[in-house]
Amino acid sequence: MSGRRVLCPSESLRSGRQLLSFICAIGRGGYDGEGLQILPANVSRPGKRLAQTGRRELWSALVVYQHPLAFLLGLEGVALLRAHAGDGFDREFVHARIAETRALLDQAASALGGGIELDQLGTAEGYRLWSAAYDQPGNPLIEVEQPLVREILRQLAPGTALDAACGTGRHAEYLTRLGHQVIGVDSSPEMLARACRQVPQASFATGDLHQLPAADETLDLVVCALSLTHVPALRPVLAEFTRVLRPGGHLVVSDIHVISLYLGGVPAVSEPAGRTGLLPASRYLASDYLAAAIRLGLQVRSCAEPRWPASNLAGGPLARQWCSAAADAAYTATPAAIIWHFQRPGH
């Protein structure tokens, strides 16, 4: 292994930065299947350059307009579409949603106020702000994703494992308990500082998913959790994972589901000064992961798409106040994450 080792600092991280609940951000846009973001054409503001349809760079400046009433009306619409498709909602439910939509337009509009425009943050800045709160109890996506990832990891023999985009080290810690020799890599110094303190048995290094600090065919396992949505194309990163895996090695990848992105799962972070921004979020389909992996010769061992459980927090505080039944219908049993287990052929 090479790369710059991160020394665990004794001083505490800066505090006070808070995570806006991911279920309160509206993710707009699309994905064309080739690593290109399709962004809304009707978002504009003088002096702000928008990411353009067809650009191959995820980091272009992006402005997203979010309106609280639009979010609530969107949830009502999703609830009505599920009823229309036959998901078990009756006549009374449908008419209640129509009446609630009228009430939102007539009564909530003035109370909710206007919309806001959010800039896109780079991942380094975003995770710097997010590091203090990222994996604290109550992150609903982690609560859905983590048990399934750990179920896969429990079945694998101990070896040399790399936790790519390791964050604060939650999977690295579990891998060390399973007996693996663990290396964690992340681009965020703040995340790595927390990982060092939480998992002193592991080694950590700054690094990028496109250039891992590992030689060819030296690892038995690569884990990458909830991170690939932030990259503009899957194949280059999966190729790098394949490069460092030994023949017969395993790759375990989890990510937020594209449907969750459209239901408000685009991560938003803020700081006390009031600035809020959205992290990059490519809209990858299951077929996008599959196509990239197959072209690299990876074999699929399993794929899971865990669903959101029923929750009295679905949709966030605004939705609970104004349209809780619609939020329940929009979220419950829709896909929350996608989890892949790949293997490089060989022995």
C-alpha positions as CSV (number, residue, x, y, z in Angstrom):
1,M,0.0,0.0,0.0
2,S,1.1,3.5,-0.7
3,G,-0.5,6.9,0.0
4,R,-0.3,9.5,2.8
5,R,-1.2,8.1,6.2
6,V,-3.5,10.3,8.2
7,L,-2.5,10.9,11.8
8,C,-5.4,10.9,14.2
9,P,-5.5,14.5,15.7
10,S,-6.2,14.9,19.4
11,E,-8.2,18.1,19.0
12,S,-11.9,17.8,18.4
13,L,-13.5,18.7,15.1
14,R,-15.3,22.0,14.6
15,S,-18.8,21.7,15.8
16,G,-22.1,23.4,15.2
17,R,-22.6,22.3,11.6
18,Q,-25.8,20.5,11.0
19,L,-27.2,18.1,8.4
20,L,-30.5,19.1,6.8
21,S,-32.6,16.0,6.8
22,F,-32.1,14.3,3.4
23,I,-35.8,13.8,3.1
24,C,-36.4,17.5,3.0
25,A,-34.4,18.2,-0.1
26,I,-36.0,17.9,-3.6
27,G,-33.8,16.2,-6.2
28,R,-34.5,17.4,-9.7
29,G,-32.9,16.3,-12.9
30,G,-32.1,13.1,-14.6
31,Y,-29.5,10.7,-15.9
32,D,-29.0,9.6,-19.5
33,G,-27.2,6.3,-18.8
34,E,-23.7,7.4,-19.9
35,G,-22.6,9.4,-16.9
36,L,-24.4,12.6,-18.0
37,Q,-26.6,14.6,-15.7
38,I,-29.8,15.9,-17.3
39,L,-30.6,19.1,-15.5
40,P,-33.8,21.1,-15.6
41,A,-33.9,23.7,-18.3
42,N,-36.2,26.1,-16.5
43,V,-33.9,27.0,-13.6
44,S,-32.1,30.3,-14.0
45,R,-30.7,33.2,-12.1
46,P,-28.6,36.1,-13.5
47,G,-24.9,35.6,-12.8
48,K,-25.2,31.9,-12.0
49,R,-23.8,29.3,-14.5
50,L,-25.8,26.1,-14.6
51,A,-24.6,22.6,-15.4
52,Q,-25.8,21.9,-19.0
53,T,-27.4,18.9,-20.4
54,G,-24.8,16.5,-21.8
55,R,-21.9,17.8,-19.8
56,R,-19.5,15.1,-18.6
57,E,-18.5,17.0,-15.4
58,L,-20.5,16.6,-12.3
59,W,-18.8,19.6,-10.6
60,S,-20.2,22.4,-12.8
61,A,-21.9,25.1,-10.9
62,L,-25.6,24.2,-10.4
63,V,-28.5,26.1,-8.9
64,V,-31.6,24.2,-7.8
65,Y,-34.8,26.0,-7.0
66,Q,-36.7,24.4,-4.2
67,H,-40.2,25.5,-3.1
68,P,-41.8,24.0,0.0
69,L,-45.3,24.0,-1.5
70,A,-43.9,22.3,-4.7
71,F,-42.4,19.6,-2.5
72,L,-45.8,19.0,-0.7
73,L,-47.7,19.0,-3.9
74,G,-45.2,16.5,-5.3
75,L,-45.8,14.1,-2.5
76,E,-49.6,14.4,-3.1
77,G,-48.9,13.6,-6.7
78,V,-46.8,10.5,-5.9
79,A,-49.5,9.3,-3.5
80,L,-52.2,9.7,-6.2
81,L,-50.1,7.9,-8.8
82,R,-49.5,4.9,-6.4
83,A,-53.3,4.8,-5.9
84,H,-53.9,5.0,-9.6
85,A,-51.5,2.1,-10.2
86,G,-53.4,-0.1,-7.7
87,D,-51.1,0.0,-4.7
88,G,-54.0,-0.7,-2.3
89,F,-55.5,2.8,-1.8
90,D,-59.2,3.2,-1.9
91,R,-61.7,5.8,-3.2
92,E,-61.7,7.7,0.1
93,F,-57.9,8.0,0.1
94,V,-57.9,9.4,-3.5
95,H,-60.6,12.0,-2.7
96,A,-58.8,13.0,0.5
97,R,-55.6,13.6,-1.5
98,I,-57.5,15.8,-4.0
99,A,-59.1,17.8,-1.2
100,E,-55.8,18.1,0.6
101,T,-54.2,19.4,-2.6
102,R,-56.8,22.1,-2.8
103,A,-56.2,23.0,0.8
104,L,-52.5,23.2,0.2
105,L,-53.0,25.6,-2.6
106,D,-55.6,27.7,-0.8
107,Q,-54.2,27.7,2.7
108,A,-50.6,26.6,2.9
109,A,-49.2,28.7,0.1
110,S,-49.1,31.9,2.1
111,A,-48.0,30.2,5.3
112,L,-45.1,28.4,3.7
113,G,-43.6,31.4,1.9
114,G,-41.4,31.3,-1.2
115,G,-38.7,29.1,-2.5
116,I,-34.9,29.2,-2.3
117,E,-32.1,28.6,-4.7
118,L,-29.4,26.2,-3.6
119,D,-25.9,25.9,-5.1
120,Q,-24.2,22.6,-5.6
121,L,-21.3,21.8,-3.2
122,G,-18.3,19.6,-4.0
123,T,-18.0,16.4,-2.1
124,A,-15.0,17.6,-0.1
125,E,-16.7,20.7,1.2
126,G,-20.0,18.9,1.7
127,Y,-18.6,16.1,3.8
128,R,-16.5,18.6,5.8
129,L,-19.8,20.1,6.9
130,W,-21.5,16.7,7.2
131,S,-18.8,14.9,9.1
132,A,-19.9,15.7,12.7
133,A,-23.4,14.3,12.1
134,Y,-23.1,11.9,9.2
135,D,-23.5,8.5,10.9
136,Q,-25.1,9.5,14.2
137,P,-28.2,7.5,15.1
138,G,-31.3,8.5,13.2
139,N,-29.8,8.6,9.6
140,P,-32.6,6.6,7.9
141,L,-30.6,5.6,4.9
142,I,-27.9,4.1,6.9
143,E,-30.4,2.2,9.0
144,V,-31.8,0.6,5.9
145,E,-28.4,0.0,4.1
146,Q,-26.1,-1.2,6.9
147,P,-27.7,-4.5,7.9
148,L,-27.7,-5.8,4.3
149,V,-24.1,-4.8,3.7
150,R,-23.0,-6.5,6.9
151,E,-24.9,-9.6,6.0
152,I,-22.8,-9.9,2.8
153,L,-19.6,-9.1,4.7
154,R,-20.2,-11.7,7.3
155,Q,-20.1,-14.4,4.6
156,L,-16.6,-13.5,3.3
157,A,-13.4,-14.9,4.6
158,P,-11.1,-12.4,6.4
159,G,-8.3,-10.9,4.3
160,T,-7.0,-7.5,3.2
161,A,-10.0,-5.1,2.8
162,L,-10.2,-1.6,1.5
163,D,-13.1,0.7,2.6
164,A,-13.3,3.2,-0.3
165,A,-14.9,6.5,0.6
166,C,-14.8,5.2,4.1
167,G,-16.2,8.3,5.7
168,T,-16.1,8.1,9.5
169,G,-15.2,4.4,9.3
170,R,-18.5,2.6,10.2
171,H,-17.8,-0.2,7.7
172,A,-14.1,-0.2,8.4
173,E,-14.8,-0.8,12.1
174,Y,-17.1,-3.8,11.3
175,L,-14.5,-5.3,8.9
176,T,-11.8,-5.1,11.6
177,R,-14.2,-7.0,14.0
178,L,-14.5,-9.7,11.3
179,G,-10.8,-10.1,11.2
180,H,-9.8,-8.2,8.1
181,Q,-6.7,-6.1,7.7
182,V,-8.4,-2.8,6.8
183,I,-7.3,0.2,4.9
184,G,-9.7,3.2,4.6
185,V,-9.5,5.8,1.9
186,D,-11.5,9.1,1.7
187,S,-11.0,12.5,0.2
188,S,-12.4,14.3,3.4
189,P,-9.8,15.0,6.1
190,E,-12.6,15.7,8.6
191,M,-14.2,12.3,7.9
192,L,-10.8,10.6,8.1
193,A,-10.0,12.2,11.5
194,R,-13.2,10.7,12.9
195,A,-12.4,7.4,11.4
196,C,-8.9,7.4,13.0
197,R,-10.4,7.9,16.4
198,Q,-13.2,5.3,15.9
199,V,-11.1,2.6,14.3
200,P,-7.5,2.7,15.6
201,Q,-6.9,-0.8,14.4
202,A,-7.2,0.2,10.7
203,S,-4.9,2.3,8.5
204,F,-6.3,5.4,6.8
205,A,-5.1,7.5,3.8
206,T,-6.3,10.4,1.8
207,G,-7.2,9.3,-1.6
208,D,-9.6,9.5,-4.6
209,L,-11.9,6.8,-5.9
210,H,-10.3,7.1,-9.3
211,Q,-6.7,6.5,-8.0
212,L,-6.6,4.2,-5.0
213,P,-3.4,4.0,-3.0
214,A,-3.0,0.2,-3.7
215,A,-1.0,-1.9,-6.2
216,D,-2.7,-4.1,-8.8
217,E,-4.3,-7.3,-7.5
218,T,-3.4,-6.8,-3.8
219,L,-6.9,-6.8,-2.1
220,D,-9.4,-9.5,-1.2
221,L,-12.3,-7.1,-0.7
222,V,-13.3,-3.6,-1.6
223,V,-16.3,-1.9,0.0
224,C,-17.8,1.3,-1.2
225,A,-20.8,2.6,0.6
226,L,-23.3,5.4,-0.4
227,S,-20.7,7.2,-2.5
228,L,-21.0,6.4,-6.2
229,T,-23.9,8.7,-6.7
230,H,-21.4,11.5,-6.3
231,V,-19.2,10.5,-9.3
232,P,-20.1,11.5,-12.8
233,A,-19.5,8.1,-14.4
234,L,-19.5,4.6,-12.9
235,R,-17.1,2.7,-15.1
236,P,-13.8,4.5,-14.3
237,V,-14.4,4.0,-10.6
238,L,-15.5,0.3,-10.9
239,A,-12.4,-0.2,-13.2
240,E,-10.2,1.1,-10.4
241,F,-11.8,-1.2,-7.9
242,T,-11.3,-4.1,-10.3
243,R,-7.6,-3.2,-10.7
244,V,-6.8,-3.5,-7.0
245,L,-8.8,-6.7,-6.4
246,R,-7.1,-10.1,-6.6
247,P,-8.6,-12.7,-8.9
248,G,-11.5,-14.1,-6.8
249,G,-11.8,-10.9,-4.8
250,H,-15.1,-9.3,-3.8
251,L,-16.6,-5.9,-4.4
252,V,-19.5,-4.7,-2.2
253,V,-21.2,-1.5,-3.3
254,S,-24.2,0.3,-1.8
255,D,-25.8,3.5,-3.0
256,I,-28.9,5.6,-2.5
257,H,-31.6,4.4,-4.9
258,V,-32.5,6.7,-7.8
259,I,-36.2,6.7,-6.7
260,S,-35.1,8.0,-3.3
261,L,-33.2,10.8,-5.0
262,Y,-36.5,11.9,-6.6
263,L,-38.4,11.7,-3.4
264,G,-36.0,14.2,-1.7
265,G,-32.9,12.2,-1.1
266,V,-30.4,14.5,-2.6
267,P,-28.2,15.3,0.4
268,A,-28.3,18.9,1.6
269,V,-25.8,20.3,4.1
270,S,-25.8,23.7,6.0
271,E,-23.7,25.6,8.4
272,P,-24.6,28.1,11.2
273,A,-24.0,31.1,8.9
274,G,-27.0,29.9,6.9
275,R,-25.4,28.7,3.7
276,T,-27.0,25.5,2.4
277,G,-26.0,23.5,-0.6
278,L,-26.7,20.2,-2.3
279,L,-24.1,17.4,-2.9
280,P,-23.7,16.0,-6.4
281,A,-26.1,13.2,-7.1
282,S,-26.0,11.3,-10.4
283,R,-29.2,9.4,-11.2
284,Y,-27.9,5.9,-11.8
285,L,-30.3,3.1,-12.7
286,A,-29.6,-0.6,-11.7
287,S,-28.8,-1.2,-15.4
288,D,-26.0,1.5,-15.2
289,Y,-24.2,-0.4,-12.4
290,L,-24.7,-3.7,-14.2
291,A,-23.5,-2.5,-17.6
292,A,-20.3,-1.0,-16.1
293,A,-19.6,-4.1,-14.1
294,I,-20.1,-6.6,-16.8
295,R,-17.9,-4.7,-19.2
296,L,-15.1,-5.0,-16.7
297,G,-15.6,-8.7,-16.3
298,L,-17.1,-8.6,-12.8
299,Q,-19.7,-11.3,-11.9
300,V,-22.9,-10.5,-10.0
301,R,-23.2,-12.4,-6.8
302,S,-26.3,-10.6,-5.5
303,C,-28.3,-7.4,-5.8
304,A,-30.8,-6.0,-3.2
305,E,-33.1,-3.0,-3.2
306,P,-34.3,-2.6,0.3
307,R,-37.5,-0.6,0.8
308,W,-38.3,2.2,3.2
309,P,-40.2,0.9,6.2
310,A,-43.3,2.7,7.5
311,S,-42.2,5.6,9.6
312,N,-43.8,8.5,11.4
313,L,-40.9,10.6,10.1
314,A,-41.5,10.0,6.4
315,G,-41.2,13.2,4.3
316,G,-39.8,15.3,7.2
317,P,-41.4,17.8,9.5
318,L,-43.0,19.9,6.8
319,A,-44.8,16.9,5.3
320,R,-45.8,15.6,8.7
321,Q,-47.5,18.9,9.4
322,W,-49.3,19.4,6.1
323,C,-49.8,16.0,4.3
324,S,-48.7,13.1,6.5
325,A,-51.0,10.5,4.8
326,A,-49.6,11.5,1.4
327,A,-46.0,11.3,2.7
328,D,-46.7,7.8,4.1
329,A,-48.0,6.7,0.7
330,A,-45.2,8.3,-1.2
331,Y,-42.4,6.7,0.9
332,T,-43.5,3.5,2.5
333,A,-42.2,0.4,0.6
334,T,-40.5,2.4,-2.2
335,P,-36.8,1.5,-2.8
336,A,-34.4,3.2,-0.5
337,A,-31.0,1.9,-1.6
338,I,-29.3,-0.5,-4.0
339,I,-26.7,-3.0,-2.8
340,W,-24.5,-5.0,-5.1
341,H,-22.1,-7.9,-4.4
342,F,-19.7,-8.4,-7.3
343,Q,-16.8,-10.8,-7.6
344,R,-13.7,-10.7,-9.9
345,P,-13.3,-14.0,-11.7
346,G,-10.4,-16.3,-10.7
347,H,-9.1,-18.2,-7.7
